[in-house]
């Protein structure tokens, strides 16, 4: 039984879905040693009667088991082994979340809850509030028997917000100290390994032969390493790459080191000092990797070396126990969380601030180029974007759309973390803007706007932050429009309205006619959704005047229709008919036959509402002719149904049956759907545009 030598703190910072390494229970089992007593205590706590049970009440929430210990103590490994042993008792599966970023920043509950909902395949609207997402998560778990592993909790509040409201679930939390505030939690506090387990862990890392032939030296090395799992892995890694080195020699060297800092810091310093200068530089710069996710491109860009050279160095670090390889379809690595502060301290002391900033800039620039290549591979062969990537180095090109989509999926947590870090840095805003624009385009190209909406919402919020900080009203307007569109899609109409108004102010400040016109029309649309017909028609009228002043005839014709729709809802049929007539005229002048047919169709509907069935019949017949010219079969069928209804009201059921038969021949099985739309006024789901915040590619 086990204790994994290196804690997994920091491996999946910022996301609720763990890395494949953490998800692999078999891998954990293979590495785990010791901790028999702790496992026994934790398993006993699962069945222990809680305070509610003792008082005769049914437990209202899930039981929480706490594994407490310092980073590197094997706390996550113990939690994973416990989860592995209990997994069969929870048929709805294991959910994992990491609650602290590598820099020590607590992960927002919104991000964690959304990740857990994704793992459950439960949809969560983009931009939903933290409390709403937490409530959705609790509702999703209410009828499930699941096991949650919440790693590296910074405080009790993070765990409490995610606790299922059912005793059928179990939560295993990992933290450095007690979670004060959560009732009925008894921590299992970890220290060093027992001597037998520590020697076994050292043997696994260094190889069993030297440990077996010199057990006394092995025990001496365990002693100077304080039986600390992460420290033992580093010591074993140093021995593993030096087959001729004696265990006693390493124990003597470590014992001779100054008694400053922890055993982990001393052994790490010894290993670090043995690295060649280029490798040491790569290692310490890995602390800059977003969310602790590393691939050869990230290491290559940070250090300014080749991708192949970076991969070789990373593989060497794996052997030394300095990084871990993550099982993945692509080369992926992670720095143990307990080593991140040690790396950061060396970076700050040995690298100049300008060099650190340059490394970050190289990493962001490389990421932008990869994202551009990832998007370009989705374009047709003759597209300009495909021509651009042909000139890129082979390492930056994707062989196929599938390969690019796989890279985007695997690297998404790191890409989103890179965007957040770039914005928080504040010194690389130009690169940050390019990164967010490229990431937006890549996500839309591979997944579509609707599927990528949750990620896009977060990106647009970051864009807005940069635009406000840098006083960039044009980009501020674009970000506000994008966020408002997503708010409107998810029913937060009043939030959308406030953002549309703010976008209008920003568009005017930027003298951006597109943003100004778009915002005015969207304000009208929001008022229409709220049923405020007067304000809706007023704002559509302002947008129409703006379009007419710029001679934007296509948009003007469309706006006449929107004004006509609002007047129809308000029962002002005369005004509605005048605007629909203007829409018909505008579409005819623009040569848009389909739009003209649709406008005539709506005009016929208003005439019928106004009690003019004969006029409605004539207008509808004219619309059918234009729909036939446009070869719009669905519209033709809808109009045939409209004609049938009108003829029935005029007392001609035979003609009505003919038109219904014609609609049935056109659409067959689609007819019920078209008829339903026709009864609903022809309403289709609204489409909202996702606009990039930057014109740069």
JOFENJO-V685706 format. One record per pair of residues at least 4 apart in sequence whose ideal C-beta (glycine too) atoms are under 7 Angstrom apart, sorted by the first residue. I is the first residue (numbers start at 1). GAP is how many residues later the second one is. D is the distance in Angstrom with one decimal. If there is no record, write none. Layout:
# JOFENJO-V685706
i	gap	d
I	GAP	D
I	GAP	D
This chain:
# JOFENJO-V685706
i	gap	d
1	31	6.5
1	32	6.9
1	33	6.3
1	34	6.1
1	35	5.1
1	38	6.3
2	29	6.6
2	30	2.0
2	31	4.2
2	32	5.9
2	33	6.3
2	75	6.6
2	79	5.7
3	29	6.2
3	30	5.5
3	31	4.5
3	32	4.9
3	71	3.8
3	74	5.7
3	75	6.3
3	190	5.5
3	194	6.2
3	198	6.8
3	226	5.2
4	24	6.5
4	27	4.8
4	28	5.6
4	70	5.5
4	73	2.8
4	225	6.6
5	69	6.9
5	196	5.2
5	200	6.5
5	224	4.3
5	225	6.0
5	227	5.5
5	228	3.4
6	66	6.6
6	223	6.7
6	224	4.7
6	227	5.0
6	315	6.6
6	318	6.9
6	330	4.4
7	64	5.1
7	65	4.7
7	66	6.3
7	67	6.2
7	68	6.0
7	69	5.2
7	70	6.9
7	223	6.0
7	329	6.1
7	330	6.1
7	331	5.3
8	14	5.8
8	68	4.1
8	143	6.9
8	329	6.9
9	62	4.6
9	67	6.5
9	143	5.1
9	327	6.9
9	328	2.5
9	329	6.1
10	92	4.2
10	282	4.4
10	325	6.6
10	326	7.0
10	327	3.0
10	330	5.5
11	8	5.3
11	10	6.7
11	11	6.0
11	87	6.8
11	281	6.0
11	323	4.5
11	326	7.0
12	6	4.7
12	7	4.9
12	10	6.4
12	86	4.4
12	401	7.0
13	85	5.5
13	87	6.4
13	88	4.2
13	89	5.0
13	94	6.9
13	278	4.6
13	279	5.5
14	87	5.3
14	93	5.4
14	97	6.5
14	277	4.7
14	399	6.5
14	403	5.2
15	83	6.8
15	100	5.2
15	398	4.5
16	81	3.9
16	96	4.8
16	99	2.4
16	100	4.6
16	103	6.7
17	98	5.1
17	101	6.5
17	102	5.5
18	4	3.8
18	5	5.2
18	78	4.1
18	80	6.8
19	307	4.9
19	315	6.4
20	4	6.1
20	306	5.7
20	307	4.5
20	308	5.4
21	6	6.5
21	303	6.3
21	305	4.5
21	306	5.9
22	58	7.0
22	74	6.1
23	73	6.8
24	4	6.7
24	303	5.9
25	4	6.3
25	55	6.8
25	59	4.2
25	62	6.8
26	4	6.5
27	4	6.7
27	300	7.0
28	4	5.9
28	49	6.4
28	52	4.3
28	53	6.1
28	56	6.2
29	52	6.9
29	55	5.8
32	45	5.8
32	49	4.9
33	164	4.7
33	167	4.9
33	168	5.0
34	159	4.8
34	160	6.0
34	163	2.7
35	4	5.6
35	43	5.3
36	4	6.3
37	4	6.5
38	4	6.3
38	40	6.1
38	150	5.3
38	152	6.8
39	4	6.2
39	42	6.6
39	43	6.3
40	4	6.3
41	4	6.5
41	147	5.7
42	23	5.6
42	40	5.3
42	146	5.5
44	4	6.1
45	20	5.5
45	141	6.4
46	17	6.9
46	19	6.9
46	40	6.9
46	124	6.6
49	4	4.3
49	5	5.5
50	9	5.5
50	13	6.5
50	134	4.8
51	4	6.4
51	132	6.6
51	133	4.9
52	5	4.5
52	6	6.7
52	7	4.5
52	8	6.9
53	6	6.3
59	108	4.1
60	105	6.5
61	102	5.1
61	103	6.8
61	104	5.6
62	101	5.6
62	102	4.5
62	104	6.4
62	105	6.3
62	107	4.1
62	108	5.9
62	109	5.1
63	104	6.8
63	107	5.6
64	95	6.7
64	107	4.7
64	109	5.8
64	118	5.7
64	121	4.9
65	107	5.0
66	107	5.0
66	109	6.4
66	113	5.9
66	119	5.2
66	121	4.3
66	122	6.6
67	8	4.9
67	11	5.4
67	12	4.8
67	105	6.9
67	107	5.0
67	121	5.3
67	123	6.9
68	107	5.7
68	108	6.7
68	109	5.9
68	110	6.6
68	119	4.2
68	120	6.7
68	121	4.7
68	122	6.9
69	4	3.6
69	6	3.9
69	120	6.4
69	121	3.5
70	106	6.1
71	266	5.2
71	267	3.8
72	156	6.3
72	157	6.5
72	158	3.3
72	192	5.6
72	264	7.0
72	266	3.3
73	117	4.6
73	155	6.8
73	156	6.4
74	4	5.7
74	116	6.4
74	155	4.1
75	4	6.5
75	99	5.2
75	115	5.5
76	4	6.2
76	75	5.5
76	98	5.5
77	4	6.4
78	4	6.4
78	112	6.7
79	4	6.3
79	70	5.9
79	72	7.0
79	93	5.1
79	95	5.0
80	4	6.4
81	4	6.5
82	4	6.2
82	90	6.0
83	4	6.0
83	11	5.7
83	64	6.0
83	66	5.4
83	89	6.0
86	4	6.7
86	61	6.1
87	7	5.7
87	60	6.5
90	4	6.9
90	55	5.3
90	56	5.6
90	57	4.2
90	80	6.8
91	54	5.9
92	52	4.1
92	53	5.2
92	54	4.3
93	53	5.8
94	53	4.8
94	55	6.5
95	21	5.4
95	24	5.4
95	51	5.9
95	53	4.9
96	53	4.7
96	55	6.9
97	15	4.9
97	18	6.2
97	19	5.9
97	53	5.5
97	54	6.9
98	9	6.9
98	53	4.8
98	54	5.8
99	7	6.5
99	8	5.2
99	13	6.4
99	51	5.9
99	52	6.6
99	53	5.5
99	54	4.8
99	55	6.2
99	59	4.9
100	4	6.4
100	5	7.0
100	6	5.8
100	7	6.3
100	52	4.3
100	54	5.2
101	4	4.4
101	6	6.2
101	190	6.7
102	189	6.6
102	190	4.6
102	235	6.5
102	238	5.0
106	48	4.1
106	52	6.1
107	4	5.6
107	5	5.4
108	22	6.8
109	4	5.7
109	21	5.0
109	25	6.1
109	49	6.6
109	52	4.6
109	53	7.0
110	4	6.3
110	20	4.2
110	23	5.7
111	4	6.5
112	4	6.5
112	50	6.6
113	4	6.3
113	20	4.0
113	21	5.2
113	24	4.9
113	49	6.6
114	4	6.4
114	10	5.4
114	19	5.8
114	340	6.3
115	4	6.6
116	4	6.5
116	21	5.7
117	5	4.5
117	7	4.6
117	16	6.9
117	19	6.3
117	20	5.8
117	23	6.5
120	20	5.3
122	14	6.8
122	18	4.6
124	4	5.8
124	9	5.8
124	12	6.0
124	330	6.7
125	365	3.9
126	327	4.1
126	328	4.4
126	330	7.0
126	331	3.9
126	360	5.0
126	364	6.3
127	330	4.5
127	359	5.6
127	360	6.0
127	363	6.5
128	4	4.6
128	5	5.2
130	4	6.3
131	4	6.3
132	4	6.3
133	4	6.4
134	4	6.6
134	27	5.0
134	28	6.6
135	4	6.3
136	4	6.3
137	4	6.4
137	25	6.6
138	4	6.5
138	26	5.9
138	27	5.0
141	5	6.0
141	23	4.0
141	25	6.5
141	28	5.7
142	23	6.3
142	24	5.6
144	25	6.8
145	23	4.5
145	24	6.5
146	23	5.2
147	23	5.1
147	25	7.0
148	21	6.6
148	23	4.7
149	23	5.0
150	9	5.6
150	12	6.5
150	21	6.3
150	23	4.7
150	24	6.9
151	23	4.6
152	22	5.9
153	5	5.1
153	6	5.2
153	20	5.3
153	21	6.6
153	22	4.3
153	26	6.6
154	4	5.9
156	4	5.6
156	23	4.1
156	24	5.8
156	25	3.8
156	26	5.0
157	4	6.3
159	4	6.6
159	12	7.0
159	14	5.2
159	20	5.9
159	23	6.2
160	21	6.7
160	22	5.8
163	8	6.2
164	5	4.1
173	6	6.3
175	4	5.9
178	9	5.4
179	6	5.7
192	34	5.5
192	35	3.2
192	36	5.6
193	4	4.4
193	5	4.1
193	8	6.6
193	34	4.6
193	36	6.2
194	4	6.8
195	4	6.3
195	24	6.4
195	27	6.3
196	4	6.5
197	4	6.3
198	4	6.4
198	24	4.4
198	29	4.3
198	34	6.0
199	4	6.3
199	12	6.4
199	19	5.3
199	20	6.5
199	23	5.9
200	4	6.6
201	4	6.6
201	28	6.4
201	31	5.1
202	4	5.8
202	9	6.1
202	16	6.0
202	19	6.6
202	20	6.4
202	30	5.1
202	33	6.7
202	34	5.1
203	5	4.5
203	8	4.1
205	27	6.7
205	28	5.2
205	31	2.3
205	32	5.8
205	35	6.3
205	116	6.4
206	4	6.2
206	5	6.4
206	30	3.9
206	33	3.8
206	34	5.3
207	33	6.2
208	4	5.6
209	4	6.4
210	4	6.3
210	29	6.8
210	37	5.4
211	4	6.8
211	7	4.6
211	36	6.8
214	4	6.3
214	33	5.3
214	34	6.4
215	4	6.3
216	4	6.4
217	4	6.3
217	30	4.1
217	31	3.9
217	34	5.7
218	4	6.5
218	29	5.5
219	4	6.5
220	4	6.7
220	31	4.5
221	4	6.1
221	14	6.0
221	26	5.7
221	29	6.1
221	30	4.1
222	5	5.5
222	10	6.9
224	27	5.7
224	30	4.8
224	31	5.1
224	39	6.8
225	6	4.2
225	7	5.2
225	10	5.6
225	38	5.2
225	42	6.2
226	5	6.6
226	37	4.2
228	4	6.6
228	35	5.5
228	36	5.8
229	4	6.6
230	4	6.7
230	34	5.6
230	106	6.3
230	108	5.1
231	4	6.4
231	32	4.9
231	33	4.6
231	36	4.9
232	4	6.1
233	4	6.2
233	88	4.2
234	4	6.6
234	33	4.8
234	34	5.9
234	37	5.4
234	87	5.0
235	4	6.7
235	15	6.2
235	32	5.5
236	4	6.1
236	85	6.6
237	4	6.9
237	82	6.3
237	83	4.0
237	84	3.3
238	4	6.7
238	12	6.4
238	33	5.2
238	36	7.0
238	82	6.6
239	6	5.9
239	8	6.6
239	11	6.1
240	79	6.1
241	78	5.7
241	79	6.2
245	4	5.8
245	5	6.4
247	4	6.4
248	4	6.2
249	4	6.4
250	4	6.3
251	4	6.2
252	4	6.3
253	17	6.3
254	12	6.2
254	13	5.9
254	16	6.1
257	9	4.6
257	12	7.0
257	13	6.4
261	4	3.5
261	5	6.2
263	4	6.2
264	4	5.9
264	74	6.4
265	4	6.2
265	77	6.1
266	4	6.6
267	4	6.5
268	4	6.0
268	71	6.5
268	74	5.3
269	4	6.2
270	4	6.9
271	49	6.2
271	51	6.9
272	8	6.1
275	4	4.5
275	5	4.2
275	8	6.6
276	4	6.8
277	4	6.4
278	4	6.6
279	4	6.3
279	34	5.4
279	37	6.9
280	4	6.5
281	4	6.3
281	22	6.0
282	4	6.9
282	17	5.8
282	21	4.4
282	28	6.8
282	31	5.3
283	34	6.4
283	39	6.2
283	60	6.7
284	59	5.0
284	62	4.5
284	63	4.7
284	66	6.8
285	17	4.3
285	18	5.8
285	62	6.5
285	74	5.5
286	8	5.9
286	13	6.6
286	49	5.3
286	57	6.3
287	48	6.9
287	53	5.4
287	56	3.9
287	57	4.6
287	60	5.8
288	14	5.9
288	71	6.2
288	72	6.0
288	75	6.9
289	4	6.2
289	5	4.7
289	9	5.2
290	124	5.0
290	127	3.7
290	128	4.1
290	131	5.4
291	122	5.8
291	123	5.7
291	126	3.6
292	42	5.3
292	43	5.5
293	39	7.0
293	41	6.5
293	120	6.1
293	121	3.7
294	4	5.2
294	5	5.9
294	20	6.9
294	29	6.9
294	39	4.3
294	40	6.4
294	41	6.8
295	35	6.6
295	36	5.8
295	37	5.7
296	4	5.8
296	11	4.9
296	14	4.7
296	15	4.0
296	18	6.5
296	35	5.6
297	4	6.2
297	10	6.0
297	69	5.8
297	73	6.6
298	4	6.3
298	65	6.1
299	4	6.2
299	11	3.9
299	14	7.0
299	15	5.8
300	5	5.7
300	6	6.3
300	7	4.6
300	10	3.9
301	61	4.5
301	62	4.3
301	65	3.8
302	57	4.7
302	60	6.7
302	61	5.3
303	7	6.6
304	58	6.3
305	4	4.7
305	5	5.6
306	4	6.8
307	4	6.5
307	88	4.7
308	4	6.5
309	4	6.4
310	4	6.3
311	4	6.4
311	20	6.1
312	4	6.6
313	4	6.5
314	4	6.7
314	9	6.3
314	19	5.3
315	4	7.0
316	4	6.5
317	5	4.1
317	6	4.4
318	5	5.7
318	6	6.6
318	7	5.0
322	17	6.9
323	10	4.8
323	11	6.6
323	12	5.4
324	9	6.5
324	10	5.4
324	12	6.7
325	8	5.7
326	6	4.0
326	7	6.2
326	8	5.7
328	4	4.2
328	82	6.0
329	77	6.2
329	81	6.6
330	77	6.4
330	80	5.2
332	78	6.9
335	4	5.7
335	5	5.8
335	8	6.9
339	4	5.9
340	4	6.2
341	4	6.3
342	4	6.8
343	4	6.3
344	4	6.3
345	4	6.3
346	4	5.5
347	4	5.2
347	9	6.4
351	4	4.7
351	5	5.3
353	4	6.3
354	4	6.3
355	4	6.5
356	4	6.6
357	4	6.3
357	70	6.3
358	4	6.4
359	4	6.5
360	4	6.4
360	65	6.9
360	68	6.4
361	4	6.1
361	67	5.8
361	70	6.1
362	4	6.3
363	4	6.4
364	4	6.4
364	54	6.8
364	58	5.8
364	64	6.2
364	67	4.3
364	71	5.6
365	4	6.6
365	66	6.4
366	4	6.4
367	4	6.3
367	48	6.8
367	51	5.8
367	68	6.0
368	4	6.4
368	66	5.1
368	67	5.3
368	70	5.0
369	4	6.4
369	23	6.8
369	27	5.5
370	4	6.1
370	26	6.1
371	4	6.5
371	67	3.8
371	68	5.6
371	71	4.7
372	4	6.1
372	66	5.4
372	325	6.4
373	4	6.6
373	16	4.8
373	19	6.1
373	23	5.5
373	24	5.8
373	25	5.9
374	24	6.3
374	30	4.4
374	33	6.4
374	34	5.6
374	68	4.7
375	66	4.9
375	67	4.4
375	70	4.6
376	9	3.9
376	10	5.7
376	12	6.4
376	13	4.6
377	21	4.9
377	24	5.3
377	27	4.6
378	23	5.6
378	67	4.4
378	68	6.5
379	4	3.6
379	6	4.6
379	7	5.2
381	5	6.0
384	4	6.7
385	4	6.9
386	4	6.9
389	8	5.8
392	4	4.3
392	5	5.4
398	5	4.7
398	6	3.9
398	9	6.7
399	4	5.2
401	4	6.3
402	4	6.4
403	4	6.5
404	4	6.3
405	4	6.3
405	41	4.9
406	4	6.2
407	4	5.8
408	4	6.3
408	34	5.9
408	38	5.7
411	4	5.4
412	4	6.2
413	4	6.2
414	4	6.2
415	4	6.8
415	24	5.7
416	4	6.6
416	39	6.6
416	42	6.8
417	4	6.1
418	4	6.1
418	17	6.5
419	4	6.5
419	13	6.9
419	16	5.7
419	17	5.3
419	20	6.2
419	40	6.3
419	43	5.6
420	4	6.2
420	42	6.6
421	4	6.2
422	6	5.7
422	9	6.4
422	10	3.7
422	13	5.9
423	9	5.3
423	39	4.7
423	42	5.8
423	43	5.7
426	43	7.0
428	4	5.7
429	4	6.2
429	37	5.2
429	41	5.7
430	4	6.7
431	4	6.1
432	4	6.4
432	34	5.9
433	4	6.3
433	33	6.0
433	260	6.7
433	261	5.0
434	4	6.2
434	260	6.6
434	262	5.4
435	4	6.1
436	4	6.3
436	23	5.2
436	26	5.9
436	27	5.4
436	257	6.4
437	4	6.5
437	255	4.8
437	256	6.0
437	257	4.0
437	259	6.1
438	4	6.2
439	4	6.3
439	20	6.2
440	4	6.3
440	16	6.1
440	19	5.6
440	252	5.6
441	4	6.0
441	251	6.4
442	4	6.3
443	4	5.6
443	9	4.0
443	12	5.7
443	13	6.5
444	4	6.6
444	5	5.5
444	8	6.0
444	246	6.3
447	4	4.2
447	5	4.4
448	4	6.6
449	4	6.5
449	241	4.8
452	4	5.3
453	4	6.2
453	33	5.8
455	4	6.4
456	4	6.1
456	234	5.9
457	4	6.6
457	26	6.7
457	29	5.2
458	4	6.7
459	4	6.4
460	4	6.4
460	19	4.9
460	22	4.4
460	23	4.9
460	233	7.0
461	4	6.7
461	22	6.7
462	4	6.7
463	4	6.1
463	12	6.4
463	16	4.3
463	230	3.9
464	4	6.3
464	12	6.3
464	15	3.9
464	16	6.5
464	19	6.8
465	4	6.2
466	4	5.9
467	5	4.4
467	8	4.1
467	9	3.9
467	12	5.8
468	8	6.1
472	4	6.0
473	4	6.2
473	33	4.5
473	36	4.0
473	37	3.8
474	4	6.7
474	36	3.9
474	38	5.1
474	41	6.9
475	4	6.2
475	218	4.9
475	219	6.5
476	4	6.2
476	30	4.3
477	4	6.3
477	26	4.7
477	29	3.8
477	30	4.2
477	33	6.0
477	35	6.0
477	38	4.0
478	4	6.4
478	37	6.6
478	213	5.1
478	215	4.9
479	4	6.2
479	214	5.2
480	4	6.0
480	19	4.8
480	22	5.2
480	23	3.7
480	26	6.3
481	4	6.3
481	22	4.8
481	34	6.6
481	37	6.2
481	38	6.5
481	41	7.0
481	210	6.2
482	4	6.7
482	208	5.7
482	209	5.6
483	4	6.3
483	16	5.5
484	4	6.2
484	12	4.4
484	15	3.6
484	16	4.9
484	19	6.5
484	38	6.5
485	4	6.4
485	203	3.6
485	204	6.5
485	205	7.0
486	4	6.6
487	5	4.2
487	8	4.5
487	9	3.9
487	12	6.4
488	5	6.1
488	8	4.0
488	38	6.6
488	200	6.4
489	199	5.5
492	4	6.0
493	4	6.3
493	33	5.6
493	36	4.8
493	37	5.8
494	4	6.7
495	4	6.5
496	4	6.2
496	30	5.4
497	4	6.5
497	26	6.6
497	29	4.0
498	4	6.5
499	4	6.2
500	4	6.6
500	19	5.3
500	22	4.4
500	23	4.7
500	26	5.9
501	4	6.9
501	22	6.2
502	4	6.4
503	4	6.0
503	12	6.3
503	16	4.3
504	4	6.5
504	12	6.4
504	15	3.8
504	16	6.2
504	19	6.7
505	4	6.4
506	4	6.2
507	5	4.7
507	8	3.2
507	9	4.0
507	12	5.4
508	8	5.7
510	5	6.8
512	4	6.2
513	4	6.0
513	37	6.1
514	4	6.0
515	4	6.0
516	4	6.5
516	30	6.6
517	4	6.4
517	26	5.7
517	29	4.7
517	30	6.1
518	4	6.1
519	4	6.3
520	4	6.8
520	19	5.7
520	22	5.0
520	23	4.0
520	26	6.2
521	4	6.4
521	19	6.6
521	22	4.1
521	38	6.8
522	4	6.4
523	4	6.6
523	16	4.6
524	4	6.3
524	12	4.9
524	15	3.4
524	16	4.1
524	19	6.3
524	38	7.0
525	4	6.5
526	4	6.5
527	5	4.4
527	8	4.2
527	9	4.0
527	12	6.2
528	8	4.0
528	38	5.7
532	4	5.9
533	4	6.2
533	33	5.2
533	36	5.7
533	37	3.8
534	4	6.4
535	4	6.3
536	4	6.2
536	30	4.7
537	4	6.1
537	26	5.6
537	29	4.6
537	30	6.4
538	4	6.8
539	4	6.5
540	4	6.2
540	19	5.7
540	22	5.1
540	23	4.7
540	26	6.5
541	4	6.5
541	22	6.5
542	4	6.5
543	4	6.4
543	16	5.7
544	4	6.2
544	12	6.0
544	15	4.3
544	16	6.9
544	19	6.8
545	4	6.3
546	4	6.8
547	5	4.3
547	8	4.5
547	9	4.3
547	12	6.2
548	8	5.3
552	4	6.0
553	4	6.3
553	33	6.2
553	36	6.7
553	37	5.6
554	4	6.7
554	36	5.5
555	4	6.2
556	4	6.7
556	30	6.0
557	26	5.4
557	29	2.9
557	30	5.0
557	33	6.1
557	38	6.9
558	4	6.7
559	4	6.3
560	4	6.3
560	19	4.9
560	22	4.3
560	23	3.8
560	26	6.0
561	4	6.4
561	19	6.6
561	22	4.2
561	38	5.8
561	41	6.8
562	4	6.7
563	4	6.4
563	16	4.5
564	4	6.3
564	12	4.7
564	15	3.7
564	16	4.1
564	19	6.3
564	38	6.8
565	4	6.7
566	4	6.4
567	5	4.2
567	8	4.2
567	9	3.8
567	12	6.4
568	5	6.9
568	8	4.4
568	38	5.4
568	41	6.9
572	4	6.0
573	4	6.2
573	33	5.6
573	36	5.9
573	37	4.0
574	4	6.7
575	4	6.5
576	4	6.2
576	30	4.8
577	4	6.1
577	26	6.5
577	29	5.5
577	30	6.9
578	4	6.7
579	4	6.4
580	4	6.5
580	19	5.9
580	22	5.7
580	23	4.1
580	26	6.2
581	4	6.5
581	22	6.7
582	4	6.2
583	4	6.3
583	16	4.4
584	4	6.3
584	12	5.9
584	15	4.6
584	16	5.8
584	19	6.5
585	4	6.4
586	4	6.3
587	5	4.6
587	8	4.1
587	9	4.0
587	12	5.7
588	8	5.3
592	4	6.1
593	4	6.5
593	33	5.8
593	36	5.4
593	37	4.3
594	4	6.5
594	36	4.2
594	38	5.4
595	4	6.2
596	4	6.4
596	30	5.4
597	4	6.4
597	26	5.1
597	29	3.8
597	30	4.1
597	33	5.6
597	35	6.6
597	38	5.9
598	4	6.6
598	37	6.5
599	4	6.3
600	4	6.4
600	19	5.7
600	22	5.7
600	23	3.6
600	26	6.4
601	4	6.8
601	19	7.0
601	22	4.6
601	34	7.0
601	38	5.8
601	41	7.0
602	4	6.6
603	4	6.5
603	16	5.4
604	4	6.5
604	12	4.6
604	15	4.0
604	16	4.1
604	19	6.2
604	38	6.5
605	4	6.6
606	4	6.1
607	5	4.5
607	8	4.6
607	9	3.9
607	12	6.0
608	5	6.1
608	8	4.1
608	38	6.4
612	4	5.9
613	4	6.3
613	33	5.7
613	36	5.8
613	37	5.6
614	4	6.8
615	4	6.2
616	4	6.0
616	30	5.6
617	4	6.4
617	26	6.9
617	29	5.1
617	33	7.0
618	4	6.6
619	4	6.4
620	4	6.6
620	19	5.8
620	22	5.3
620	23	5.3
620	26	6.5
621	4	6.9
621	22	7.0
622	4	6.7
623	4	6.1
623	16	5.4
624	4	6.3
624	12	6.2
624	15	4.8
625	4	6.7
626	4	6.3
627	5	5.0
627	8	4.4
627	9	4.6
627	12	5.9
628	8	6.0
632	4	6.3
633	4	6.4
633	33	5.3
634	4	6.4
634	33	6.9
634	40	6.0
635	4	6.2
636	4	6.4
636	30	6.1
637	4	6.7
637	26	4.2
637	29	4.3
637	30	4.7
637	34	6.9
637	37	5.4
638	4	6.5
638	36	5.3
638	39	6.9
638	40	4.9
638	44	6.8
639	4	6.4
640	4	6.5
640	19	4.6
640	22	4.9
640	23	3.9
641	4	6.6
641	19	6.7
641	22	5.2
641	34	5.7
641	37	5.2
642	4	6.4
642	36	6.4
643	4	6.1
643	16	4.6
644	4	6.5
644	12	4.1
644	15	4.1
644	16	4.6
645	4	6.7
646	4	6.3
647	5	4.4
647	8	4.7
647	9	4.2
647	12	6.8
648	5	5.8
648	8	4.5
652	4	6.3
653	4	6.4
654	4	6.9
655	4	6.7
656	4	6.4
657	4	6.2
658	4	6.5
659	4	6.6
660	4	6.4
661	4	6.5
662	4	6.6
663	4	6.4
663	8	6.1
664	4	6.8
664	7	5.5
667	4	4.6
667	7	5.9
670	4	5.9
671	4	6.0
672	4	6.3
673	4	6.6
674	4	6.2
675	4	6.5
676	4	6.4
677	5	5.7
677	6	6.8
678	4	6.3
